[in-house]
Amino acid sequence: MCQKIAETLSVAGYCTIGLTVPTGLFRDKVTSLRQVFLDNGLEVVLRVDLGSRSRDELLRSLRRFRPSYDVIAVKCLSEHVARVACRDRRVDLVFFDLENPRIRFNHALANLIRGSIEVNLVSAILHSLKRSVYGAISKTFLIAQEHNVKVVLSSGSDKPEEIRSPIQIAALATTLGLLQRTAHDAVASTPMSIVAENGERHSRDYIEEGVRVVLSRAR
């Protein structure tokens, strides 16, 4: 299945993919999965999706997994967890269950968020025929644009037939209210900037946000 997905992603025009890896997966399995995509000309970014149900659980997970993954995403299962995830600079992406009306991205969270809001666009539309899901996506886009929150669009696909090209994903987002320029950034420059920034965090010179070791030049 991974081989078919990798081949389809390559044909669809992708150069970098976010590979969501379960936290308990053995390292050799991760290596073999990564190699499948590398063999198809795709750069691999390891990603973990945290579905913590409390503040303390989320903070423990962030301390444990932040050094090991290129991208940290949090599925917001409650308003309280969502507030913590949006404020914490270790979180790159937050996303919501679009079929759950009890917890949605809102103006209060938009004022807190330090990372980006992610919308798994293709999987949300293909797996649901509810008008409320379309409304939730449009409302998310509206709030994000009003507060200048960065948006990341992804397919959320785990099957080859569900994969869409970046241009198709961006075009679909514009029909739901996202500005064309923002939609293009959401499938290209915004996710790549997350990867680049996290690459800097893994460098030996990095101390914390805005602080780096600079070696003095010999005179």
ROTORBA-745479 format. One line per field, with one value per atom (N, C-alpha, C): y, z, x; residue in one letter; atom name. Coordinates in Angstrom, 2 decimals. Example, Ala and Ser with C-alpha at 12.3 -4.5 7.8 and 13.67 -1.06 7.14 Angstrom:
! residues 2
Y c(-5.69	-4.50	-3.30	-2.25	-1.06	0.03) $
Z c(7.80	7.80	7.80	7.08	7.14	7.87) $
X c(13.19	12.30	13.20	12.85	13.67	12.90) $
resn c(A	A	A	S	S	S) $
name c(N	CA	C	N	CA	C) $
END
This chain:
! residues 219
Y c(-1.20	0.00	1.26	1.26	2.42	2.65	1.57	1.70	2.35	1.94	2.52	4.00	4.30	5.69	6.55	6.03	6.77	7.03	6.05	6.22	7.26	7.22	8.18	9.59	9.75	11.07	11.65	10.81	11.27	11.75	10.98	11.36	12.63	12.81	13.98	15.26	15.15	16.35	16.74	15.86	16.18	15.94	16.74	16.51	16.20	16.61	16.35	15.88	14.87	14.37	14.27	14.50	14.32	12.92	12.10	10.72	10.62	10.37	10.26	8.89	8.88	7.64	7.44	6.26	5.97	6.04	6.54	6.74	5.43	4.31	3.05	2.21	2.76	1.99	1.84	0.62	0.37	1.14	1.51	2.37	1.73	0.41	-0.23	-0.18	-0.22	-0.11	1.30	2.30	3.68	3.87	3.29	3.40	2.77	1.61	0.92	1.68	2.26	3.07	4.30	4.96	6.15	5.82	4.66	4.29	4.09	3.60	3.42	4.74	5.80	7.11	7.73	7.54	8.05	7.42	6.14	5.44	5.98	6.68	7.28	8.78	9.24	10.63	11.62	11.16	12.02	12.23	13.49	13.79	13.47	12.89	12.44	13.28	13.79	14.50	13.66	13.26	12.43	13.29	12.85	13.62	12.73	13.31	12.59	13.41	12.72	13.35	12.97	13.95	13.73	13.96	12.98	13.10	13.12	14.00	14.06	14.54	14.01	14.34	15.27	15.64	16.57	17.42	18.52	19.42	18.70	17.98	17.30	16.23	15.49	14.46	15.07	16.19	16.86	17.37	17.98	18.51	17.39	16.26	15.12	14.61	14.53	14.05	15.00	16.29	17.26	17.17	17.00	16.85	15.58	14.54	13.25	13.20	13.72	13.48	14.65	15.86	17.00	16.77	16.19	16.01	14.94	14.06	12.88	13.05	14.07	14.22	15.57	15.60	16.85	17.76	17.17	17.96	17.38	18.26	17.87	18.47	17.59	18.04	17.57	18.36	18.02	18.03	16.90	16.84	17.33	18.41	19.07	18.38	17.64	16.87	17.61	18.72	19.53	20.97	21.88	23.30	23.54	22.85	23.06	22.62	21.44	20.96	21.87	22.32	23.20	24.49	25.07	26.30	26.08	24.96	24.64	24.42	23.65	23.35	24.61	25.50	26.73	27.65	27.66	28.54	28.00	26.68	26.07	26.15	26.75	26.96	25.66	24.58	23.29	22.62	23.12	22.55	23.26	22.48	23.06	23.22	22.22	22.20	21.81	22.44	21.96	21.67	20.63	20.32	19.78	19.76	19.43	18.36	17.63	16.70	17.53	17.65	18.53	18.03	16.77	16.24	16.39	16.94	17.15	18.61	18.93	20.33	20.93	20.09	20.58	21.28	21.00	21.66	22.05	23.33	23.87	24.99	25.28	26.43	27.69	28.58	29.78	31.01	32.17	33.42	33.45	32.88	32.87	32.07	30.92	30.11	30.78	31.46	32.17	33.25	33.83	34.84	34.24	32.93	32.26	31.53	31.08	30.12	30.68	29.87	30.25	29.45	28.32	27.50	27.77	26.70	26.81	25.94	26.30	25.49	24.59	23.31	22.36	21.88	21.75	21.18	20.01	18.81	17.60	17.60	18.31	18.71	17.54	16.77	15.72	14.64	14.16	13.10	13.57	14.84	15.37	15.36	15.73	15.82	14.45	13.60	12.28	11.37	11.56	10.66	11.18	12.36	12.90	13.64	13.42	14.12	15.16	15.41	16.35	17.79	18.58	19.99	20.71	20.20	20.84	20.80	19.74	19.64	20.73	20.94	22.01	23.37	23.54	24.80	24.99	23.92	24.00	24.39	23.82	24.16	25.63	26.08	27.48	28.43	28.08	28.93	28.96	27.83	27.78	28.70	28.64	29.50	30.97	31.30	32.68	33.23	32.45	32.89	33.02	32.04	32.08	33.32	33.65	34.81	36.10	36.13	37.35	37.65	36.59	36.76	36.53	36.41	36.19	34.95	33.90	32.62	31.82	31.23	30.43	29.14	28.77	27.58	26.56	25.30	24.20	23.28	23.01	22.11	20.76	19.70	18.36	17.48	16.37	15.48	14.54	14.19	13.20	11.83	11.62	10.39	9.23	8.07	6.85	5.78	6.21	5.33	6.05	5.34	5.99	6.73	6.15	6.75	8.05	8.34	9.56	10.71	10.45	11.47	12.47	13.73	14.80	15.63	16.24	17.06	18.34	19.00	20.26	21.29	21.38	22.35	22.00	20.72	20.30	20.63	20.40	20.71	22.21	23.00	24.45	24.94	24.39	24.80	24.44	23.28	22.86	23.80	24.24	25.14	26.50	26.96	28.26	28.21	27.05	26.94	27.00	26.77	26.81	28.10	29.07	30.39	30.83	29.98	30.39	31.21	32.30	33.13	32.34	32.62	31.84	31.87	33.04	33.15	32.34	32.44	31.71	30.22	29.79	28.37	27.82	28.58	28.13	28.05	29.05	29.02	27.83	27.47	26.43	25.03	24.86	23.56	23.60	24.76	24.87	25.59	26.92	27.66	27.53	27.47	27.40	26.08	24.92	23.68	23.56	24.06	23.97	24.87	26.00	26.87	26.19	25.39	24.63	23.64	22.94	21.97	22.66	23.81	24.53	25.02	25.57	26.07	24.94	23.80	22.68	22.07	22.19	21.75	22.56	23.86	24.72	24.32	23.90	23.50	22.28	21.45	20.25	20.49	21.72	22.03	22.18	21.97	22.05	23.47	24.46	25.86	26.40	25.66	26.15	25.99	27.05	27.01	27.06	28.09	28.25	29.28	29.54	30.45	31.81	32.21	33.49	33.47	32.31	32.22	31.12	31.47	30.51	30.76	29.73	29.85	30.40	31.45	32.03	31.97	31.29	31.15	32.44	32.94	34.15	33.81	34.74	34.54	34.86	34.01	34.26	35.47	36.29	37.48	37.23) $
Z c(0.00	0.00	0.00	0.81	0.86	-0.49	-1.16	-2.47	-3.46	-3.45	-4.36	-4.03	-2.74	-2.32	-2.76	-2.56	-2.93	-4.44	-5.23	-6.68	-7.10	-6.48	-6.82	-6.42	-5.24	-4.79	-5.74	-6.21	-7.13	-8.44	-8.97	-10.21	-10.03	-8.82	-8.54	-8.38	-8.33	-8.32	-6.98	-6.00	-4.69	-4.67	-3.85	-3.65	-2.19	-1.28	0.15	0.72	1.58	2.18	3.69	4.39	5.83	6.15	6.68	6.99	8.46	8.70	10.06	10.62	11.67	12.23	13.64	13.94	15.32	16.28	17.47	18.42	18.87	18.79	19.25	18.17	16.96	15.85	16.01	15.83	15.99	14.96	15.34	14.51	13.16	13.14	11.86	10.90	11.45	10.62	10.03	10.87	10.39	9.27	9.45	8.44	7.12	7.19	5.97	5.28	6.06	5.48	4.79	5.46	4.89	3.56	3.50	2.31	1.10	1.33	0.23	-0.48	0.28	-0.31	-0.90	-0.22	-0.75	-2.11	-2.25	-3.51	-4.65	-4.31	-5.33	-5.48	-4.97	-5.17	-4.26	-3.12	-2.20	-0.92	-0.53	0.76	1.84	2.95	3.99	5.25	5.75	7.02	7.99	9.09	10.07	10.93	11.06	11.76	12.77	13.90	14.87	15.16	15.26	15.62	17.06	17.93	19.33	19.59	20.21	20.54	22.04	22.72	24.18	24.66	25.81	26.36	27.57	27.98	29.10	28.89	29.61	29.53	29.92	31.03	31.51	30.54	29.96	28.99	27.77	27.31	26.14	26.44	27.59	27.93	28.06	28.64	28.72	27.34	26.46	25.10	24.34	24.52	23.83	24.31	25.60	26.12	25.57	25.43	25.00	23.50	22.71	21.26	20.44	21.00	20.20	19.62	20.38	19.80	18.71	18.64	17.77	16.43	16.29	15.08	14.44	13.12	12.38	12.53	12.64	12.75	13.86	14.74	15.82	15.53	15.40	15.18	16.35	16.70	17.81	17.32	17.52	17.25	18.50	18.35	19.50	19.83	20.95	21.35	22.34	22.88	23.81	23.73	24.18	24.17	25.03	26.16	27.07	26.43	25.83	25.15	23.97	23.26	22.11	22.53	23.67	24.14	24.46	25.10	25.43	24.15	23.22	21.97	21.15	21.11	20.33	20.93	22.25	22.90	22.87	22.82	22.97	21.66	21.71	20.48	19.95	20.74	20.26	19.30	19.24	18.37	17.03	15.97	14.62	14.02	14.23	13.60	14.63	14.53	15.26	14.25	14.52	13.63	14.46	13.86	14.57	13.81	14.55	13.94	13.41	12.11	11.50	11.67	12.08	12.31	13.77	14.60	16.01	16.24	16.39	16.53	17.90	18.85	20.21	20.34	19.43	19.50	18.09	17.87	16.56	16.72	15.67	15.66	15.74	16.66	16.86	17.02	17.21	17.29	18.50	19.62	20.81	20.57	19.91	19.61	18.56	17.63	16.60	17.21	18.32	19.00	19.77	20.02	20.81	19.96	18.78	18.02	17.60	17.80	17.42	16.22	15.97	14.81	13.67	13.03	11.90	12.14	11.51	11.54	10.31	10.52	9.41	9.11	7.84	7.41	6.50	6.94	6.11	5.09	4.02	3.13	2.37	1.70	0.82	1.63	2.70	3.49	4.13	4.54	5.16	4.18	2.94	1.95	1.40	1.16	0.61	1.61	2.89	3.89	4.55	4.17	4.77	3.73	3.78	2.90	3.66	4.92	5.76	5.37	5.21	4.89	6.02	7.25	8.40	8.30	7.67	7.50	6.56	5.46	4.53	5.22	6.03	6.77	7.76	8.41	9.39	8.71	7.53	6.79	6.38	5.84	5.41	6.59	7.74	8.93	9.42	9.36	9.74	8.85	7.55	6.62	6.91	7.17	7.42	8.66	9.74	10.99	10.81	10.15	9.95	9.17	8.12	7.31	8.06	8.88	9.65	10.65	11.20	12.23	11.70	10.38	9.76	10.30	10.53	10.98	9.75	9.82	8.70	8.59	7.34	7.05	6.33	6.72	5.99	5.49	4.20	3.59	3.35	3.77	3.50	3.07	2.47	2.00	3.10	4.03	5.04	4.42	3.24	2.49	3.01	3.10	3.40	2.35	1.19	0.06	-1.22	-2.18	-3.42	-4.15	-4.16	-4.92	-4.30	-3.06	-2.41	-2.57	-3.16	-3.30	-4.39	-4.10	-5.07	-5.16	-6.30	-6.49	-5.66	-5.40	-4.66	-5.30	-6.62	-7.32	-7.12	-7.15	-6.94	-5.52	-4.55	-3.16	-2.98	-3.54	-3.43	-4.10	-5.28	-5.99	-5.21	-4.58	-3.77	-2.59	-1.99	-0.84	-1.24	-2.44	-2.87	-3.05	-3.43	-3.57	-2.21	-1.14	0.21	0.94	0.21	0.79	1.06	0.83	1.08	-0.10	0.19	-0.88	-1.70	-2.99	-3.90	-3.48	-3.13	-2.73	-1.44	-0.49	0.76	0.52	-0.38	-0.70	-1.30	-2.20	-2.80	-1.75	-0.87	0.21	1.14	1.33	2.28	1.84	0.55	0.07	-0.31	-0.15	-0.58	0.46	0.45	1.25	2.75	3.18	4.62	5.22	4.68	5.25	5.13	4.03	3.87	4.85	5.23	6.22	7.59	7.89	9.15	9.17	8.06	7.96	8.12	7.48	7.54	8.96	9.62	10.98	11.95	11.78	12.67	12.37	11.13	10.81	11.57	11.73	12.49	13.96	14.48	15.89	16.18	15.16	15.36	15.19	14.82	14.66	16.02	16.06	17.32	17.86	16.99	17.42	18.03	17.88	18.35	19.87	20.56	22.00	22.28	21.82	21.90	20.87	20.77	19.74	19.87	18.81	18.80	19.42	19.93	20.59	19.93	19.45	18.81	19.25	19.18	19.49	18.26	18.46	17.37	17.77	16.97	17.25	16.82	17.72	17.40	16.43	15.55	14.59	15.22	14.92	15.45	14.77	15.55	15.00	14.79) $
X c(0.82	0.00	0.86	1.92	2.80	3.48	3.84	4.47	3.52	2.26	1.27	1.03	0.96	0.77	1.96	3.18	4.37	4.41	4.07	4.06	3.03	1.85	0.79	1.17	1.77	2.21	3.25	4.15	5.18	4.57	3.63	2.95	2.13	1.56	0.71	1.51	2.85	3.67	4.25	4.18	4.73	6.24	6.94	8.38	8.69	7.81	7.98	6.66	6.70	5.46	5.62	4.53	4.50	4.00	4.87	4.53	4.13	2.84	2.34	2.69	3.49	4.02	3.48	2.91	2.48	3.66	3.40	4.50	5.14	4.42	4.96	5.61	5.73	6.30	7.81	8.31	9.74	10.54	11.76	12.59	12.90	13.11	13.43	12.24	11.02	9.83	9.72	10.03	10.00	11.01	12.19	13.24	12.81	12.18	11.75	10.62	9.71	8.64	9.20	10.12	10.73	11.42	12.07	12.83	11.92	10.71	9.76	9.51	9.33	9.06	10.32	11.45	12.71	13.03	12.73	12.98	12.13	11.05	10.19	10.44	11.60	11.99	11.31	10.79	10.07	10.85	11.03	11.62	10.58	11.02	10.09	10.27	9.16	9.12	8.31	8.92	8.21	7.31	6.07	5.05	4.34	3.94	3.13	1.88	0.75	-0.52	-0.86	-0.92	-1.22	-2.70	-3.34	-4.76	-4.97	-4.25	-4.30	-5.66	-6.08	-7.39	-7.32	-6.10	-5.96	-4.71	-4.64	-3.49	-2.21	-2.24	-1.03	-0.56	-1.51	-1.15	-0.49	-1.02	-0.45	0.95	1.16	2.47	3.51	3.09	4.01	4.40	3.40	3.66	4.58	4.39	5.24	6.68	6.89	8.25	8.90	8.11	8.65	8.92	8.00	8.07	8.62	8.68	9.15	10.55	11.50	12.84	12.91	11.91	12.00	11.29	10.47	9.66	9.89	9.74	9.91	8.70	7.52	6.30	5.43	4.95	4.05	2.68	1.68	0.30	-0.56	-1.54	-2.43	-3.87	-4.53	-5.96	-6.68	-7.40	-8.03	-9.35	-9.33	-10.50	-11.39	-10.88	-11.66	-11.18	-11.99	-11.63	-10.39	-10.31	-9.19	-7.87	-7.86	-6.66	-6.33	-7.34	-7.12	-6.42	-6.81	-6.17	-4.70	-4.40	-3.00	-2.19	-2.76	-2.06	-1.79	-2.75	-2.59	-1.53	-1.40	-0.43	1.00	1.14	2.47	3.25	4.42	5.20	5.81	5.76	6.26	5.28	4.05	3.02	3.05	3.24	3.28	1.89	1.04	-0.29	-1.34	-2.49	-3.67	-4.76	-5.54	-6.66	-7.82	-9.00	-10.23	-11.01	-11.83	-12.77	-13.93	-14.02	-15.02	-16.44	-16.59	-17.93	-18.37	-17.51	-17.83	-18.19	-19.46	-19.86	-19.53	-19.11	-18.86	-17.51	-16.58	-15.28	-14.84	-14.74	-14.39	-13.37	-12.66	-11.76	-12.60	-12.25	-13.05	-12.15	-12.78	-12.04	-11.10	-11.54	-10.69	-9.42	-9.54	-8.37	-7.48	-8.10	-7.34	-6.45	-6.89	-6.09	-4.92	-4.97	-3.94	-2.91	-3.30	-2.51	-1.16	-0.12	1.24	1.72	1.07	1.42	0.45	0.00	-0.91	-2.13	-3.24	-4.45	-4.44	-4.63	-4.61	-6.03	-6.32	-7.60	-7.31	-7.71	-7.57	-8.71	-8.50	-9.60	-10.21	-9.39	-9.92	-10.63	-9.98	-10.59	-11.89	-11.94	-13.16	-14.33	-14.06	-15.13	-15.51	-14.50	-14.80	-15.52	-15.23	-15.78	-17.05	-17.50	-18.71	-19.54	-20.83	-21.76	-22.56	-22.17	-22.91	-22.60	-23.64	-23.44	-22.74	-22.91	-22.28	-20.76	-20.23	-18.78	-18.29	-18.99	-18.61	-18.68	-19.73	-19.88	-18.75	-18.32	-17.23	-15.92	-15.67	-14.46	-14.47	-15.58	-15.69	-15.51	-16.10	-15.98	-14.53	-13.85	-12.44	-11.61	-11.84	-11.11	-11.39	-12.64	-13.04	-12.34	-12.35	-11.73	-10.22	-9.60	-8.16	-7.74	-8.49	-8.14	-8.39	-9.41	-9.70	-8.59	-7.98	-6.96	-5.53	-5.39	-4.08	-3.37	-4.16	-3.62	-3.18	-2.01	-1.52	-2.34	-2.63	-3.42	-2.55	-2.69	-2.06	-3.16	-3.15	-4.12	-3.46	-4.10	-3.60	-4.76	-4.42	-5.48	-5.95	-5.03	-5.37	-5.57	-5.02	-5.27	-4.44	-5.06	-4.32	-4.56	-5.12	-5.35	-4.93	-4.35	-3.90	-5.02	-6.21	-7.31	-7.83	-7.43	-7.89	-6.91	-5.77	-4.75	-5.14	-4.96	-5.19	-3.92	-3.71	-2.51	-2.62	-1.49	-1.54	-2.47	-2.44	-3.29	-4.77	-5.10	-6.49	-6.95	-6.08	-6.43	-6.64	-5.75	-5.87	-7.16	-7.46	-8.68	-9.92	-9.92	-11.06	-11.25	-10.14	-10.22	-10.81	-10.48	-11.02	-12.53	-13.06	-14.52	-15.22	-14.44	-15.01	-14.63	-14.10	-13.91	-12.49	-11.50	-10.12	-9.61	-8.94	-8.41	-7.39	-7.33	-6.49	-5.03	-4.51	-3.10	-2.86	-3.78	-3.64	-3.70	-4.58	-4.71	-3.42	-2.80	-1.54	-0.44	-0.38	0.61	0.37	-0.90	-1.27	-0.85	-0.56	-0.07	1.41	2.03	3.43	4.29	4.29	5.26	5.03	3.76	3.50	3.99	3.61	4.15	5.67	6.24	7.68	8.41	7.79	8.42	8.45	7.42	7.40	8.56	8.75	9.83	11.19	11.35	12.63	12.92	11.91	12.10	12.43	11.77	12.05	13.42	13.87	15.22	16.26	16.00	16.89	16.91	15.76	15.69	16.56	16.76	17.56	19.06	19.42	20.83	21.51	22.81	23.55	23.62	23.47	23.57	22.29	21.20	19.91	19.79	19.39	19.15	17.66	17.01	15.57	15.16	13.86	13.38	14.07	14.76	15.46	16.84	17.29	18.60	19.42	20.63	21.52	22.95	23.75	25.17	25.89	26.67	27.45	28.92	29.71	31.13	31.86	32.69	33.44	34.57	34.88	35.94	37.30	38.24	39.60	40.20	40.92	41.56	43.05) $
resn c(M	M	M	C	C	C	Q	Q	Q	K	K	K	I	I	I	A	A	A	E	E	E	T	T	T	L	L	L	S	S	S	V	V	V	A	A	A	G	G	G	Y	Y	Y	C	C	C	T	T	T	I	I	I	G	G	G	L	L	L	T	T	T	V	V	V	P	P	P	T	T	T	G	G	G	L	L	L	F	F	F	R	R	R	D	D	D	K	K	K	V	V	V	T	T	T	S	S	S	L	L	L	R	R	R	Q	Q	Q	V	V	V	F	F	F	L	L	L	D	D	D	N	N	N	G	G	G	L	L	L	E	E	E	V	V	V	V	V	V	L	L	L	R	R	R	V	V	V	D	D	D	L	L	L	G	G	G	S	S	S	R	R	R	S	S	S	R	R	R	D	D	D	E	E	E	L	L	L	L	L	L	R	R	R	S	S	S	L	L	L	R	R	R	R	R	R	F	F	F	R	R	R	P	P	P	S	S	S	Y	Y	Y	D	D	D	V	V	V	I	I	I	A	A	A	V	V	V	K	K	K	C	C	C	L	L	L	S	S	S	E	E	E	H	H	H	V	V	V	A	A	A	R	R	R	V	V	V	A	A	A	C	C	C	R	R	R	D	D	D	R	R	R	R	R	R	V	V	V	D	D	D	L	L	L	V	V	V	F	F	F	F	F	F	D	D	D	L	L	L	E	E	E	N	N	N	P	P	P	R	R	R	I	I	I	R	R	R	F	F	F	N	N	N	H	H	H	A	A	A	L	L	L	A	A	A	N	N	N	L	L	L	I	I	I	R	R	R	G	G	G	S	S	S	I	I	I	E	E	E	V	V	V	N	N	N	L	L	L	V	V	V	S	S	S	A	A	A	I	I	I	L	L	L	H	H	H	S	S	S	L	L	L	K	K	K	R	R	R	S	S	S	V	V	V	Y	Y	Y	G	G	G	A	A	A	I	I	I	S	S	S	K	K	K	T	T	T	F	F	F	L	L	L	I	I	I	A	A	A	Q	Q	Q	E	E	E	H	H	H	N	N	N	V	V	V	K	K	K	V	V	V	V	V	V	L	L	L	S	S	S	S	S	S	G	G	G	S	S	S	D	D	D	K	K	K	P	P	P	E	E	E	E	E	E	I	I	I	R	R	R	S	S	S	P	P	P	I	I	I	Q	Q	Q	I	I	I	A	A	A	A	A	A	L	L	L	A	A	A	T	T	T	T	T	T	L	L	L	G	G	G	L	L	L	L	L	L	Q	Q	Q	R	R	R	T	T	T	A	A	A	H	H	H	D	D	D	A	A	A	V	V	V	A	A	A	S	S	S	T	T	T	P	P	P	M	M	M	S	S	S	I	I	I	V	V	V	A	A	A	E	E	E	N	N	N	G	G	G	E	E	E	R	R	R	H	H	H	S	S	S	R	R	R	D	D	D	Y	Y	Y	I	I	I	E	E	E	E	E	E	G	G	G	V	V	V	R	R	R	V	V	V	V	V	V	L	L	L	S	S	S	R	R	R	A	A	A	R	R	R) $
name c(N	CA	C	N	CA	C	N	CA	C	N	CA	C	N	CA	C	N	CA	C	N	CA	C	N	CA	C	N	CA	C	N	CA	C	N	CA	C	N	CA	C	N	CA	C	N	CA	C	N	CA	C	N	CA	C	N	CA	C	N	CA	C	N	CA	C	N	CA	C	N	CA	C	N	CA	C	N	CA	C	N	CA	C	N	CA	C	N	CA	C	N	CA	C	N	CA	C	N	CA	C	N	CA	C	N	CA	C	N	CA	C	N	CA	C	N	CA	C	N	CA	C	N	CA	C	N	CA	C	N	CA	C	N	CA	C	N	CA	C	N	CA	C	N	CA	C	N	CA	C	N	CA	C	N	CA	C	N	CA	C	N	CA	C	N	CA	C	N	CA	C	N	CA	C	N	CA	C	N	CA	C	N	CA	C	N	CA	C	N	CA	C	N	CA	C	N	CA	C	N	CA	C	N	CA	C	N	CA	C	N	CA	C	N	CA	C	N	CA	C	N	CA	C	N	CA	C	N	CA	C	N	CA	C	N	CA	C	N	CA	C	N	CA	C	N	CA	C	N	CA	C	N	CA	C	N	CA	C	N	CA	C	N	CA	C	N	CA	C	N	CA	C	N	CA	C	N	CA	C	N	CA	C	N	CA	C	N	CA	C	N	CA	C	N	CA	C	N	CA	C	N	CA	C	N	CA	C	N	CA	C	N	CA	C	N	CA	C	N	CA	C	N	CA	C	N	CA	C	N	CA	C	N	CA	C	N	CA	C	N	CA	C	N	CA	C	N	CA	C	N	CA	C	N	CA	C	N	CA	C	N	CA	C	N	CA	C	N	CA	C	N	CA	C	N	CA	C	N	CA	C	N	CA	C	N	CA	C	N	CA	C	N	CA	C	N	CA	C	N	CA	C	N	CA	C	N	CA	C	N	CA	C	N	CA	C	N	CA	C	N	CA	C	N	CA	C	N	CA	C	N	CA	C	N	CA	C	N	CA	C	N	CA	C	N	CA	C	N	CA	C	N	CA	C	N	CA	C	N	CA	C	N	CA	C	N	CA	C	N	CA	C	N	CA	C	N	CA	C	N	CA	C	N	CA	C	N	CA	C	N	CA	C	N	CA	C	N	CA	C	N	CA	C	N	CA	C	N	CA	C	N	CA	C	N	CA	C	N	CA	C	N	CA	C	N	CA	C	N	CA	C	N	CA	C	N	CA	C	N	CA	C	N	CA	C	N	CA	C	N	CA	C	N	CA	C	N	CA	C	N	CA	C	N	CA	C	N	CA	C	N	CA	C	N	CA	C	N	CA	C	N	CA	C	N	CA	C	N	CA	C	N	CA	C	N	CA	C	N	CA	C	N	CA	C	N	CA	C	N	CA	C	N	CA	C	N	CA	C	N	CA	C	N	CA	C	N	CA	C	N	CA	C	N	CA	C	N	CA	C	N	CA	C	N	CA	C	N	CA	C	N	CA	C	N	CA	C	N	CA	C	N	CA	C	N	CA	C	N	CA	C	N	CA	C	N	CA	C	N	CA	C	N	CA	C	N	CA	C	N	CA	C	N	CA	C	N	CA	C	N	CA	C	N	CA	C	N	CA	C	N	CA	C	N	CA	C	N	CA	C	N	CA	C	N	CA	C	N	CA	C	N	CA	C	N	CA	C	N	CA	C	N	CA	C	N	CA	C	N	CA	C	N	CA	C	N	CA	C	N	CA	C	N	CA	C) $
END
